[in-house]
Amino acid sequence: MFRYEKDMISVIQEFFKERFRQSLSVEELNTGIGIADIVFSKKINKRDYYFNNFELLYHTITLLNRKNRKLSEYDFITRFSKKEIHNIIDKYISMELIEEFGKEYFYVKNRLTPTISEFYAIEAKLKDWKSGFYQAMRYKNFAQKSFLALSSDFIHRVDRDLFIEKNIGLISVSPEKTKLIINPKKETPNDKIAFYYLGEMFTKNIFLKQEEKYCPQQWL
């Protein structure tokens, strides 16, 4: 039996690495709608630049939302300060997101690729499955799969039909054996911007742990 929820984390991490081949993980990721105990992903999609600024990322996604879209300088002026515009345009061109068309226009060459293709989010609880369930529901905002990991001593209390109905995963955790009770179907995250932004934050956390990969100049 676990004494504290934090004692469950390493057991859950090992289980996900073996069961789902999710090799990357960040603990206590601030999602804006709660602190996710663990978030997993298989890999990071490499880019020349990453986004540390939510507003800049939001405008990038909404502005470059369609390939071959024609843009003028006005489209940038309405979103960014005059001091930022030329630097942002240069970065977009470097990332092959836009290309110049004449002196005054640009075309969207590619849409921004998220740094993370897929998120699995886990809320860990010793026994309070109801609060864990509602927190896991919130993680569907950005994750393709959301789970509650509960101590095996209290797994019998769970309303499994509710988890199936709402497509929330359920994991029974013990020091001796961890078992997947309900494996949810993959779903598109409810909030595209949240998915993108938390992908950037996840990437930053991973790069900071692997110091040789973190370069401050890459972050916008």
C-alpha positions in Angstrom: 0.0 0.0 0.0 1.2 3.5 -0.8 1.4 6.1 2.0 1.4 9.2 -0.3 0.3 9.9 -3.8 3.8 10.9 -4.8 4.9 7.3 -4.0 2.8 6.1 -6.9 4.5 8.2 -9.5 7.6 6.1 -10.3 5.4 2.9 -10.5 3.1 4.6 -13.0 6.0 5.9 -15.1 7.4 2.4 -15.4 4.0 1.0 -16.3 3.4 3.6 -19.1 6.9 3.1 -20.6 6.3 -0.7 -20.9 2.5 -0.7 -21.7 2.3 2.3 -24.1 5.9 2.9 -25.1 5.6 6.4 -23.8 9.3 7.2 -23.2 9.0 10.9 -22.2 7.3 12.2 -19.1 6.9 15.4 -17.1 5.6 15.5 -13.6 3.3 18.2 -12.2 2.8 20.0 -15.4 0.7 23.1 -14.9 -2.1 22.9 -17.4 -3.9 26.0 -16.5 -6.8 23.9 -15.4 -4.9 21.9 -12.7 -1.6 20.4 -12.1 -1.3 17.1 -14.0 0.6 14.5 -11.9 2.2 13.0 -15.0 2.0 13.8 -18.7 3.5 11.3 -21.2 4.5 11.5 -24.9 6.5 9.3 -27.2 8.6 11.9 -28.9 9.2 15.6 -29.6 8.8 16.9 -33.1 11.9 19.0 -33.7 11.6 22.6 -34.9 14.1 25.5 -35.3 12.1 27.6 -32.8 9.7 26.9 -29.9 7.1 29.2 -28.3 7.4 30.4 -24.7 4.8 33.1 -25.3 1.2 32.0 -25.3 -0.1 35.1 -27.2 2.5 34.7 -29.9 1.7 31.0 -30.3 -2.1 31.8 -30.4 -1.6 34.3 -33.2 0.7 32.0 -35.1 -1.8 29.2 -35.1 -4.8 31.4 -36.0 -2.9 33.4 -38.6 -1.3 30.5 -40.4 -4.4 28.3 -40.3 -4.6 27.5 -44.0 -1.9 26.6 -46.6 -1.6 29.0 -49.5 -3.5 31.7 -47.5 -2.4 35.2 -48.8 -1.1 37.5 -46.1 -0.3 41.2 -46.1 1.6 43.3 -43.6 -1.8 44.4 -42.3 -2.4 40.9 -41.0 0.7 41.2 -38.9 0.1 44.8 -37.7 -3.3 43.8 -36.3 -1.6 41.1 -34.2 1.9 42.2 -33.3 3.7 45.4 -32.3 5.6 47.2 -35.0 8.9 46.3 -33.1 8.1 42.6 -33.3 6.8 42.3 -36.9 10.1 42.0 -38.9 11.6 39.6 -36.4 8.5 37.4 -36.4 8.3 37.4 -40.2 12.0 36.4 -40.4 11.4 33.5 -37.9 8.3 32.4 -39.9 10.3 32.3 -43.1 13.2 30.5 -41.3 10.7 27.8 -40.1 9.2 27.6 -43.6 5.8 28.7 -42.4 5.5 31.5 -44.9 7.2 32.6 -48.1 7.5 36.0 -49.6 5.3 36.9 -52.6 6.3 40.2 -54.2 7.3 43.1 -51.9 4.1 43.3 -49.8 2.6 39.9 -49.5 3.3 36.4 -48.2 1.8 33.0 -48.6 1.3 30.4 -45.9 3.7 27.6 -46.9 3.0 25.3 -44.0 0.9 25.3 -40.8 2.7 25.1 -37.5 3.4 21.5 -36.5 2.8 20.8 -32.8 5.9 19.8 -30.8 4.0 16.8 -29.4 1.8 14.6 -31.6 0.1 12.8 -28.7 -0.4 13.4 -25.0 -1.4 10.9 -22.3 -2.3 12.7 -19.0 -2.6 11.0 -15.6 -4.2 12.0 -12.3 -2.9 9.9 -9.4 -5.1 9.4 -6.3 -4.8 7.1 -3.3 -8.5 6.8 -2.7 -10.5 9.8 -3.7 -11.6 8.5 -7.1 -14.3 11.1 -7.6 -12.1 14.2 -7.4 -9.5 12.3 -9.5 -12.2 11.5 -12.1 -13.2 15.1 -12.5 -9.6 16.3 -12.8 -8.9 13.6 -15.5 -12.0 15.0 -17.3 -10.3 18.4 -17.5 -7.2 16.9 -19.0 -9.2 15.9 -22.1 -8.9 19.6 -22.9 -5.4 18.9 -24.2 -4.7 15.2 -24.1 -5.7 12.4 -26.5 -6.0 10.0 -23.6 -6.7 10.9 -19.9 -6.4 8.4 -17.0 -7.0 8.1 -13.3 -4.4 6.0 -11.5 -5.8 4.8 -8.2 -4.3 2.7 -5.5 -5.5 -0.9 -5.9 -6.8 -0.9 -2.3 -9.6 1.4 -3.3 -10.2 0.4 -7.0 -13.4 -1.5 -6.0 -15.1 1.7 -5.1 -15.0 3.2 -8.6 -18.0 3.5 -10.8 -16.5 1.9 -13.9 -19.6 2.5 -16.0 -19.0 6.3 -15.5 -15.4 6.0 -16.7 -16.5 4.1 -19.8 -19.3 6.5 -20.6 -16.9 9.5 -20.3 -14.0 7.7 -22.0 -11.6 8.1 -19.1 -8.9 5.5 -18.5 -8.5 3.7 -15.2 -5.4 2.1 -13.8 -5.1 0.1 -10.6 -1.7 0.7 -9.0 0.2 -1.3 -6.3 3.9 -1.8 -5.6 3.6 -5.4 -6.7 1.4 -5.1 -9.8 -0.1 -2.3 -11.9 -3.1 -3.1 -14.1 -4.9 -1.3 -16.8 -8.6 -1.6 -16.0 -10.0 0.7 -18.7 -8.1 1.8 -21.8 -9.8 4.8 -23.2 -10.2 5.5 -26.9 -8.0 8.2 -28.4 -9.9 11.5 -28.9 -9.0 14.8 -30.4 -8.2 17.3 -27.6 -11.1 19.7 -26.8 -8.9 22.8 -27.1 -6.4 23.0 -29.9 -4.6 26.0 -28.5 -4.2 24.3 -25.1 -2.8 21.2 -26.9 -0.2 23.2 -28.8 0.8 25.4 -25.8 1.2 22.5 -23.4 3.2 20.8 -26.0 5.6 23.7 -25.9 5.7 23.6 -22.1 6.3 19.9 -22.1 9.1 20.3 -24.6 10.7 23.0 -22.5 10.6 20.8 -19.4 12.2 17.9 -21.3 14.9 20.1 -22.8 15.7 21.6 -19.4 16.2 18.1 -18.0 18.5 17.3 -20.9 20.6 20.5 -20.6 22.5 19.9 -23.8 19.3 20.2 -25.8 18.1 23.5 -24.3 19.0 26.6 -26.1 17.4 29.9 -24.9 17.7 31.5 -28.4 15.3 28.9 -29.8 12.4 30.1 -27.6 10.2 32.9 -28.9 
